[in-house]
């Protein structure tokens, strides 16, 4: 059974800021986030303070997300980009 993905408003705002400068990279990032629905703890992600608060690196982007196993939901909390 897969998880539902929910984007917090702040994460959507941050992602939209990267859209103009890197549409292809952002598209790949969204595809990687979509894969979390099937595997919320993929290789390459790591705990960020707790087992359910995780960070995923994908190319130049970083995604902070929280897993809610009881609700089977993943909340995308923050998107960042390293230069």
N, C-alpha and C positions, 0 to 999 in steps of 0.2 A: 504494500500500500504506500502510495507516495504522499509527500507533504505538500501543503499549499504554500505558495510564496506570497508574502505581503511586503510591499515596499513602503517604508515610512516616508512621510512627506519630505523630510529633510534629505533622505537618500535620493529621492526623485529629483529634487531641486539641484543637488550636487551633480547627479548624472546628466541632467539637462545642460549644465554648464560646460560639460566636456563634449557635448554633442557637436557643436560647430567646429571644434578643432580636431576632433578624432572620431568621426562617425563610424568608421569601420572597427576601430578598437572598442568603442562603446557597444557596438553590436555583438562583438565577440564576448565582451564582459557579460552582457545580458544573457547570451546563450549559456555561458558558464554558470551563471546564477540559476538559470532554469534547470540545469542538471542537478542542483542541490535537492530538488524535489524527490529525486530517486535515491540519492546518496547524500545525506546532510553532513556527513563527516568524511569527505573525500580525502585521498592522499594529497598532501600539499596544504591542507587546512590545519590550523592548530588552535588549541584552546587559548582563550584570551581572558584569563581570570577564573573561568569555570568550564566545565566540559560542554555546556550548552551555549556559551557565548564564544563564538569562534571568529577567526580571521582567515580570509582566503586571499592569496596573491594570484593575480591573473595578468600577465604582461606587466605593464606599468601601473596597473590598478590594484587597489586593496579594498576588500569588502569586509565590513564588520557585520556579523549577523547573529541572531539568537534563535535557537531551536526550542520549540515548545513541544515536547514529546506527547504530552497529554492531549493537546489540541491538534497535533500533527501539522504544525504550522512553523514556517521559518519567516522571521521578520528581518528584512534588510534594513539595518540601522544607519550605516554610513558608507560612503564611497569616497576613496581618496586616490590620488595619483602621485607617484614619485616622479621626479623630473630627471 
